[in-house]
Amino acid sequence: MPPKKRGRTSTGSASSPVKKANVAERKNEIKKLDAREALANMEDEMTLVKLNVGGTVVTSLASTLLPSNSLLSKWTQDNFSDFPRDADGNPFIDRDPNNFKHILNYFRGYGIPSDATALVCMAEDAEYFGIDELLRAIGAFSPPMWKFNLGPGVKDNQLVCCTSAILNLCGTVPLSTKQSHSIGFRIVRCDVVNIGVVGVEAVKYDERLESQQYSVAYDNSGNITCSFGEERTFVSANSFKKEDQLTIEVSFSPSSTPEEGTEGNARKVNKEEKGISAFIVFQKVGGDFPKTTVEWPNPPPLQFAVSLCDSSAVAIVEQG
């Protein structure tokens, strides 16, 4: 009979006692986790984010930081993966904690402090974190000129677009629902021109603006096509031609129809946008031309957009 083997076997879990990790071991485990694993589900609005700001630990919800369209939003999405961490594993940001608390309170809807010194310091950190919306609220921001996204037919300065049958967006992020926006266009050449806004979640770059599933498109014949999912309506406005200038203004306010979508529109309305309407105002500049306003209940994230056909071209002429 062969001798019995001594020691543990690889089978039979009953003979392998499981040791419970103590608290210290668990903490060491957590510290070694990759930053992306440490905050694995940043889309969950109840996820807590702990930051060490200038030596003070500040806690916030991810949902407070993510909608800000700033570096803080980007860093939160990346789980602060490039940041040094303190002994407890919190990302370290070398800024003043009091200023940062003012910024968090602004994100939470408490407005800006009335103290002039606090506002100056807050403006410096708003610039550092790239929070344009806060700089506007403080009055310390001269907004940059809108530009077309680089692509075929877009000039190097990104102010002139002459691409045929390709949609082009203005700006790189959706319009913030917390403020108003405006943009101006000059019609350089005019065969078929569509200007307006588009829902960026379902944008198709090889289709004209008026053919998008979610868009409001103003064409040179004076028709405004409103596409809200399956619902499509038309509004009459002033026609425009070569050398005309036009402005588009977009603002957001509580919707007069807060239900989830309109009849025939099955698009899911998320919690943040429910109950908000976008008001898109078109006007031809240089005369006594009336404004034409379109209300878009419960819109998706929007961006200014242009689509052209044949030899058309437009230029951005003002900032907003």
C-alpha positions in Angstrom: 0.0 0.0 0.0 1.5 3.4 -1.0 2.3 5.7 1.9 -0.3 8.3 2.7 0.5 11.8 1.5 0.9 14.4 4.2 -0.3 18.0 4.0 -3.3 19.7 2.5 -5.0 18.5 -0.7 -6.3 20.8 -3.4 -9.8 19.4 -3.1 -12.2 19.3 -0.3 -12.9 22.9 0.9 -13.9 21.6 4.2 -10.3 20.9 5.1 -9.2 24.4 4.0 -10.2 26.8 6.8 -11.1 30.3 5.5 -9.5 33.1 7.5 -11.5 36.3 8.0 -9.5 39.3 6.9 -9.1 41.8 9.6 -9.9 45.5 9.2 -6.2 46.5 8.6 -5.8 43.9 5.9 -9.0 45.1 4.2 -7.8 48.7 4.2 -4.5 47.7 2.6 -6.5 45.8 0.0 -8.6 48.9 -0.8 -5.5 51.1 -1.1 -4.0 48.8 -3.7 -7.1 48.8 -5.9 -6.9 50.6 -9.2 -8.6 54.0 -9.1 -11.2 52.8 -11.6 -12.1 49.9 -9.4 -12.2 52.0 -6.3 -15.0 54.1 -7.8 -16.3 51.5 -10.2 -19.8 52.9 -10.8 -19.6 56.7 -11.2 -22.9 56.6 -13.1 -24.7 55.7 -9.9 -25.8 59.1 -8.6 -25.6 57.9 -5.0 -21.8 57.2 -5.3 -19.8 59.1 -2.7 -16.6 60.9 -3.8 -14.1 61.7 -1.1 -11.4 64.2 -2.0 -8.5 65.5 0.0 -8.5 69.2 -0.9 -5.5 71.0 0.6 -5.4 68.7 3.6 -9.2 68.7 4.3 -11.3 65.7 3.3 -14.4 66.9 1.4 -17.2 64.5 0.6 -19.8 64.9 -2.2 -22.0 62.8 -4.5 -20.7 62.0 -7.9 -24.0 63.4 -9.3 -23.0 66.8 -7.9 -19.7 66.9 -9.8 -20.5 65.1 -13.1 -23.0 67.7 -14.6 -20.6 70.6 -14.3 -18.9 70.3 -17.7 -15.6 71.1 -16.1 -12.3 69.4 -15.3 -14.0 68.2 -12.1 -16.5 66.3 -14.2 -13.8 64.8 -16.4 -11.7 63.8 -13.3 -14.7 62.2 -11.7 -15.5 60.2 -14.8 -11.8 59.0 -14.8 -12.0 58.3 -11.0 -9.2 60.8 -10.4 -6.8 58.1 -11.8 -3.9 60.5 -12.3 -4.0 62.1 -8.9 -1.7 61.3 -5.9 -3.6 59.8 -2.9 -3.4 60.3 0.8 -2.9 57.6 3.4 -6.6 56.7 3.2 -6.6 56.5 -0.6 -8.4 59.8 -1.2 -7.3 61.7 -4.3 -5.3 64.8 -3.3 -6.1 68.2 -4.9 -3.7 71.0 -4.0 -6.2 73.8 -3.7 -7.8 75.8 -0.9 -10.5 73.7 0.8 -12.7 76.7 1.7 -12.9 77.8 -2.0 -13.6 74.3 -3.0 -16.5 74.1 -0.5 -17.9 77.3 -2.1 -17.7 75.6 -5.5 -19.5 72.5 -4.2 -22.2 74.7 -2.7 -22.7 76.4 -6.0 -23.1 73.0 -7.7 -25.6 72.2 -5.0 -27.7 75.2 -5.9 -26.8 77.6 -3.1 -25.5 80.3 -5.5 -22.3 82.4 -4.9 -21.1 84.1 -1.7 -21.7 87.8 -1.3 -18.2 88.6 0.1 -16.0 90.2 -2.5 -12.8 88.5 -1.3 -14.4 85.1 -1.4 -15.7 85.8 -4.9 -12.2 86.7 -6.2 -10.7 83.5 -4.7 -13.7 81.5 -6.0 -13.1 82.9 -9.5 -9.5 81.9 -9.5 -10.4 78.3 -8.6 -13.3 78.3 -11.1 -10.8 79.2 -13.8 -8.4 76.5 -12.5 -11.1 73.8 -12.7 -12.5 75.1 -16.0 -16.0 75.9 -14.6 -17.1 78.5 -17.3 -20.7 78.5 -16.0 -19.4 79.7 -12.5 -17.2 82.3 -14.1 -20.2 83.7 -15.9 -22.2 83.8 -12.7 -19.4 85.7 -10.9 -19.0 88.1 -13.9 -15.4 87.2 -14.4 -15.7 85.4 -17.8 -15.6 86.7 -21.3 -17.0 83.6 -23.1 -14.9 82.3 -26.0 -16.1 82.5 -29.5 -18.1 79.5 -30.7 -16.2 77.3 -33.1 -17.0 74.5 -35.5 -15.5 71.2 -34.7 -12.6 70.3 -37.0 -13.5 68.2 -39.9 -13.8 68.1 -43.7 -14.7 71.6 -45.1 -14.0 73.4 -41.8 -11.4 76.2 -42.1 -8.3 76.2 -39.9 -9.7 78.9 -37.7 -12.8 76.8 -37.2 -15.1 79.8 -37.9 -16.1 78.9 -41.5 -17.8 75.7 -42.6 -18.4 74.7 -46.2 -18.9 71.0 -46.0 -21.6 69.5 -48.1 -24.1 67.0 -46.7 -22.2 66.5 -43.4 -23.6 67.8 -40.1 -21.2 69.9 -38.1 -21.5 70.7 -34.4 -20.5 74.0 -32.7 -18.7 73.5 -29.4 -17.5 70.3 -27.8 -20.0 69.8 -25.0 -23.8 70.0 -24.7 -25.4 73.3 -23.8 -25.8 73.7 -20.0 -29.4 73.8 -18.9 -28.4 76.3 -16.1 -27.8 79.2 -18.4 -28.7 80.8 -21.7 -26.6 80.5 -24.9 -26.5 82.4 -28.2 -24.6 82.1 -31.4 -24.5 84.2 -34.6 -24.0 83.1 -38.2 -23.3 84.9 -41.5 -24.4 83.2 -44.7 -21.3 83.2 -47.0 -22.9 81.1 -49.8 -26.4 79.9 -49.9 -27.8 76.9 -51.8 -29.3 74.9 -49.0 -28.5 75.9 -45.4 -29.9 74.4 -42.1 -28.9 75.9 -38.8 -30.3 75.1 -35.3 -29.8 72.6 -32.5 -29.5 68.8 -32.4 -29.8 66.2 -29.7 -26.3 64.9 -29.5 -27.2 61.5 -28.1 -28.6 60.3 -31.4 -26.8 62.6 -33.9 -26.1 61.2 -37.5 -23.3 63.2 -39.1 -24.1 62.1 -42.6 -27.7 63.4 -42.5 -29.0 67.0 -42.8 -30.0 68.8 -39.6 -33.7 68.7 -40.6 -33.6 64.9 -41.0 -32.2 64.2 -37.5 -34.5 62.4 -35.1 -34.0 65.1 -32.5 -33.5 68.6 -33.9 -34.8 72.0 -34.6 -33.6 73.1 -38.0 -34.1 76.6 -39.6 -33.5 76.5 -43.4 -32.9 79.3 -45.9 -36.5 79.0 -47.3 -37.8 80.2 -44.0 -39.1 76.8 -42.7 -38.3 75.6 -39.2 -38.5 71.8 -38.8 -39.0 70.6 -35.3 -38.2 66.9 -34.9 -39.0 65.5 -31.4 -38.6 61.8 -31.9 -41.6 60.5 -33.8 -43.3 63.9 -33.6 -42.5 66.4 -36.4 -44.0 69.9 -36.7 -43.2 72.9 -38.9 -43.0 76.6 -38.2 -42.8 79.5 -40.7 -40.1 82.2 -40.2 -38.2 84.7 -42.4 -36.2 83.3 -45.3 -32.6 84.2 -45.6 -29.9 84.4 -48.3 -26.2 85.1 -48.9 -24.7 87.8 -46.6 -27.6 87.6 -44.2 -26.9 87.3 -40.5 -28.8 85.2 -38.1 -28.8 84.6 -34.3 -30.0 81.6 -32.3 -30.6 81.9 -28.6 -31.3 78.9 -26.4 -32.6 79.1 -22.8 -34.0 76.6 -20.4 -36.9 76.8 -17.9 -39.5 74.6 -16.3 -41.6 72.9 -18.9 -45.3 73.6 -19.4 -45.6 69.9 -20.3 -43.5 68.0 -17.7 -44.8 64.5 -18.5 -42.3 62.1 -20.0 -42.3 63.1 -23.7 -45.2 64.0 -25.9 -47.6 61.7 -27.7 -45.8 59.6 -30.2 -42.4 60.4 -28.7 -41.1 57.3 -26.8 -37.7 58.8 -25.9 -36.9 58.1 -22.2 -36.7 61.3 -20.2 -34.1 61.1 -17.4 -34.5 62.5 -13.9 -32.4 65.6 -14.5 -34.1 66.8 -17.6 -37.7 66.0 -16.7 -39.8 69.1 -16.4 -37.4 71.3 -18.3 -38.1 72.9 -21.7 -35.6 74.4 -24.1 -36.7 77.6 -25.8 -34.9 78.1 -29.2 -35.2 81.6 -30.6 -34.3 82.4 -34.2 -33.9 85.9 -35.6 -32.7 87.4 -38.8 -30.4 90.4 -38.0 -30.4 93.8 -39.7 -34.0 94.9 -39.9 -37.3 94.8 -38.1 -37.6 91.1 -38.3 -39.6 89.3 -35.6 -38.2 86.5 -33.5 -39.5 83.0 -33.9 -39.5 80.9 -30.8 -39.8 77.1 -30.6 -40.4 75.3 -27.3 -38.9 71.8 -26.9 -40.3 70.0 -23.8 -37.9 67.6 -22.1 -35.1 67.9 -24.6 -32.1 65.6 -24.8 -28.6 67.2 -24.4 -28.4 69.8 -27.2 -25.7 71.4 -29.2 -25.7 74.1 -31.9 -25.4 72.5 -35.4 -25.2 73.4 -39.1 -25.7 71.3 -42.2 -25.1 72.5 -45.8 -25.7 71.3 -49.3 -24.0 72.0 -52.6 -21.7 75.1 -52.5 -23.2 76.6 -49.3 -21.0 78.0 -46.6 -21.6 79.8 -43.2 -19.3 81.6 -40.8 -19.7 82.1 -37.0 -19.7 85.9 -36.4 -20.4 86.4 -32.7 -19.9 84.8 -29.3 -22.4 83.7 -26.7 
